[in-house]
């Protein structure tokens, strides 16, 4: 028999076996597009706009469907009801961390964000307890954020009202808050050790921005110093990059919508004034500012598909049997941009979080930090930083765009994991 014929027959048999195996597996899973051998449904996903691809597929297959990102199935949850039912009502079953190959290369499945099982529960409990002991949720942390906010203002003053890219300065501030919590000390923004730390974190984020290409299983490990180091790294990465990106996007949106900026500054003048620093007690008296910050987080959709979850055991969900270990993607975009909850969801409007009387209005659909067992452990700190940093900046500066507001581009630049604002410059004009 000709070698070429043997090769063709072998490949054909492997493809048929792969198709048979997928067909048998798919019969118990939620519906979804037919996958191709080996590559699965990758060709049906736009890597530059994953969220939109998932929305289009949900229109065909419903709020719970299956994709093959390679040879293994991934269950997608689309819409508030499906996400809440899974992460809240079946929280324990959906509390696993899904495959995230680039994270495996960096931290080998250790740390707070990417660990699983008893290891994850232990390190999360330990992290929350330690952060509370260091002042999380207490006045001492607020003091540190206020101190950093004043240092941020001083750095912005050094620009002398000239055009500047705020990316670096807005990254330093939240990073220094984490430093003050963990090391009990902050750094000068030009300290070389601090700059090296920032550079390494940025490099890790760049690597983590490509989560779609492989399936690599977590390795088991004991609770060790290596694990603690990975946890501290997680705290720095999550506590710096997400907050700084949100701050940067918030300022871009305020430049785009000067009438919103004016109303926020009017509220700051009325409640805080010019002679003291904003504090967290002010937030309850500043509904428009609070609504603006919530709307920033809703609108920018920072983590469109969050970080993948996984089933901790075989689970019956909406009459489907999903095997233990199956990766689950939750579309936070579909919740944050739900038109039933947020009229005209593609429009930036703080009114989405205000009632008819102008009071702040909570929403169960507000899930920028995800929800359930895997909700962001630093949610409280992030909320505090966003409020104190933004109000302190707007208390001390007017924001001046280099172009007309109508020409400001607020379209996000997707990088595989997060939605980033386009690079921009502005002038911070002291008031």
N, C-alpha and C positions, 0 to 999 in steps of 0.2 A: 504493500500500500504506500502510495506517495506520501512523503512527510507533510506536504501542504494539506492533503486531504485529512490526515490524522489530526493536524492542528485545527482545521476547520471543524471537524467532528467534536474534538475536545472542547473547543470554545462554545460550540452550539449546545453541547450537553451542560456545560457550566451555566450558560445563560438560561436554559430551560429549567435547571434545578433552582437557580436564583429566582426566576419568575414564579415557580411552583411554591417555593418557600415563602415568598412575599405574599402570594395570594392566600395561602393558608393562614398566615399571620394577620393579614388585613381583614379577614372575615370577622374577627372579634373586636377590631378597633373601630373608632369613628370613621366615617367616610372621608374620602380625599381623592385627589387626582392620581391617576395611575402612574407609578414610578417607573423610571427606566432602570435597567440593571446597573448596578454599581453606583451610578451617580444620582439615582433617585429622582427627586423633583427639583434639583438645583436649577435647571433651565427655566423653571416657572417662577423663580424668585429673582426680583430685581435687587441686587446687592446694594444699590444706591438708595433704594426706597423699599426696604423690607416691609415696613408697616403698611404701605399702600398695597403691596402684593398680598399680604395677609387679608386685608379688607376685601379685595377683589375675590379671593378664594372663599371667604366666608359668605359672600353673596350667593355662591354656587353650592357650597357644602354645609352651610349653617355655622352656628357659633362654636361648635366643637368639631374639629376635623383633624385629619392626619396627613402629615407630610413626611417624605423620606429625604432627609438631608444626608445623602450617602446611602448606605445599606440599612440603616436602622430607622425605625419610626420615631417621629416626634409629634406629640399631640399639641395642637394649638387651641388656646382658649381666647375667644374674641367676644368682646362686649361685657358690660358690667355684671349681668346675671351669671354668666358662665365663670368669670374670674372670681366673683365673690363666692359662688357655690363651691368652687374648688379650694380656694385659699383660706376661706373662713369656715364654711360648713364641713369641709373635709381637710381641714388644715394640717392634721398630723400626717395624712397619707400623701399630701402634696408638698411636704416640708423638705424633701430631698433637694440636693443641688445637682442640676443637670450637667451634661458634658460641656466642658469649656476648655478646649485643648490648649490655648495659649496660656491660660492660668496655670494649667498643669506643668507647663514648661518652666514657669517662673517660680511657683511655690509648692509644686508637687501635691496639691490638694490640701495643703495645710492652711492655717489661719481661720479667720472668721467668715469670710465671704464664700469661699469655695469648698469648705470642708463638709462632711456628711455624717449622719448617724450620731452615735453617742459622742464622738469626737467634737462634732459641731455643737451639740447641746452643752457639753462641758465648757468649751471655749466661749460660747456666747454668754452662758451664765457667769463665767469668770470675768469676762470683759465688762459686762454691764455692772457687776458688783464693784469691780476695780474703778471704773469710770465714776460711779456714784461716790466711792470713797475719795476720789480725787476732786470731787466737787460738781460732777455732772448733775444738772437739775437744781443746783444750789446757787446762792448769791455769788460764791467765789468764782464760778465759771463766768457768770455774767460780768463780773468785775474785769476778768481777763479779756473778754470780748470787747468790752467798752474801752479798755486800755489799748487794745489792738486797733480799734476803730479810730482812736485819736492818732495813733502812729500812722495809720493809713492816710488820714487827712493831712498830716505833716508831709508825707511823701508826695501826695498830690499837689500840695502847695509848692513844692520844689519845681514843678513843671512850669510855674510862672504864667499860667494861662495859655501856654503854647500848645500846639497840636501834639497829642501823644497817643500811643497805643496802650490801653489800660490792662492788657492781658497779664503782663508780668506782675504788676503791683497788686492786682486783684487776686492773683494766685498766692502771693506772699502772705496776705492777711489771714486767710483761713488756715494755711499751713502753720503759721506762727501760733495760732490758737491751739492746734494739736500739739505743737512743741511745748507750749506753756502747760498743757495738761499732763503730758507724758514725761517731759524733762524738767518741769517746774521752772522753765526759763524760755524767754523768747529770744529771737536773733535780730540783729540789724539786717535790713534787706540787702545789704551788700556784703554780708559775712560770707566768706568763701565756703565754709562748711555748709551753710544754709543753701547757698547756690548749688553746691554739688548734690545736696539732698533733693532739691527741686528738679534738677536735671535728670536724676535717676528715676524719680517718680514719673516725669513726663515720658521718659523712654518706656517705662512699664505700661503706661496708658496706651502708647502707640502700639505696643505689641499686643495688648489685650483687645485692640480694636478689630481683630480678625478672628472671630469665634466660630465661623461657619464651615471651616474646611475639613475637620477631622472629628473623629470620635475616639477619645482616650479615657480609659477608666482611672478613677482615683486609686492611689496606692494607700494601703493602711499604714498608719504611723501612730506612735505613742504620743502622749502629751509631753512635749520636750521643749528645750530652749529654742530649738529650731521652729517649733510650732508657735511659741510666743513671739519670736522675731517676725514670723509671717503674719501674725495677728497685728502687731504694731505696724507693719508695712501696709496691711489692709486699712487700718485706721487713718494712716497718712494719705493713702491714695484716695479712699472714699471720702474722707473728710476734707480734702483739699480740692481735687479736680471737679467734683460735682458742684460744690458751693461756688468755686471761682467761676466756673462756666455759667452758672445761673446768674451770678452778679454781673458778669460781662454781658450776658444776653439781656438782663433787666435794664442796664444802662442804654443799650442799643434801642430797646423798645421805648424807653422814656424819651430818647432823642427823636424817635419816629412819631411819638404822640405827645407833643409839648403841652397840650391841654391837660393830659393826665399828670404830667410832671408838676404843672402849676397847682393843681388841686392837692397833690401830695404835699408840696411845699407850704401851701396855705394851711393845711392841717398840722404840719410840723410847727409852724409859727404859732398857731393857736394853742396847741397842747404842750409843746416842749419849750418854745421860744428860742432865743439865741445864747442864753447865758448858762445853760447846763447841758450835759450829755443826755441823749435819749436813753431810756431804760425800758425793760420789758413791761413794767407796769403801765407804760404809756400806750401799749398796743391796744388794750381794751377800749381806750378812748380815741383810737384812730382807725375807725372802720374802713375808710377809703384806702388808707395806706396798706392795711392788712389785706384788703380785697385786691389791691394792685399786686402785692407780692404773690398771693395765691394765683392770680391770673397769669402772672409771669410763668410760674411753674406749670400751670395747666397748658398754657399756650405753647411753650417751647418744647414740651414733650421730651425731656432730656434723655430718658431711657425708654425708647418706644416699645421695646419688647422685654424690658427689665433684664435680669440675669436668669438663665434657664433654671427651672425647677426639675424635680424628678420624683417619681412615685417611690415611696418607702416600702410599699408592699402591693401585692396584687389588689386592684381596686375596681369595684363596680361603680361606674360614674355615668349617669344618664343612659342606663341600659347597655353600656359598653363595658367590656372587661379589659382594663388597661394593666399590662404586666408590671411587676416591680422593676424599677430601674429605668422605665421609659422616660425620656426627656420630655418636658412640658414647657411650652412657650406661652407666656401670658402677654397679650397685646394690651399694654397700658394705654397706648394711643387710642384704642377703640373706646376706652372708658373716659379718658380725659377730653376726648373730642366727640362725645355722644351728643347729638343735636337735641335729643329729648330733654336732657339735663342742662345743656349749655346752648341756647339759641345762637345760631351763627357761630359755630365753634371755631371756624377758621379766622375769626376776627378777634383781635386783642381788645378786650372790654372788661375792666374791673367790675362792671355791673353784673357780671355772671355770679359774683359773690356778695351782692348787696340786695336787700329786700326793698320794697317800695318806700320804706321810711328812711332808707339810706343806712340801715344797720347791717353789720356783717352777717352773712348767711353761710352757714356750713353746708357742705355737700358730701354725701357718702361716696360720690364719684371722684373725689379728689384723692388720687392715689399716686402721686409722683414718687413716693417712697415705697411703692408696692403696698401689700397688706398681708395679714396673716402671720404665720410663724416666722417667715423670712423677711418681715418688714425691716427696713433699714434701722440698725441699732443706733445710728447717730441722728435720727430724725429731729429730736428735741434741740440738739446743738445746731443743726443746719438751720432750723427755723429761727433760732435766736440770732445766729450770725447774719442771715439775710435781712432780718428786721433792723438790727443795730447798725450794720455796715451801711445799708442803703439810706436809712434815715439820717445817719451822721454825715454821709456824703452830701445829701440834698439839703441838710441844715447849713452846710458850709460852702457849697458851690452851686452855681448855675451851670447847667450842661449846655455847651455850645457845639452844635454840629458843624462840620466843614461843608456839608451840602444841604440842600433843601430837604425838609422831612419827607416829602413825597418821593425823593430819589434814594432814600435810605433802604438798603436791601435787608429785609429781616428773614429771608428764606433760609432755613437751616441747612447746614452742610453735614450730611450724614457721613460718619466714618466707620460704620459697621456695628458700633455699640451705642454711641451717644449722638445727639443732635447738637451741633456746634454753630455758633453765629459766625457769619463771615467776618474776616478781619476788618477793623475800622479804627479811625482815629477821632478824637474829640478834644475840646478845650475845657478844662475845669476852671471856671471863672469864680474867684472868691467873692462871696456876697458881702 
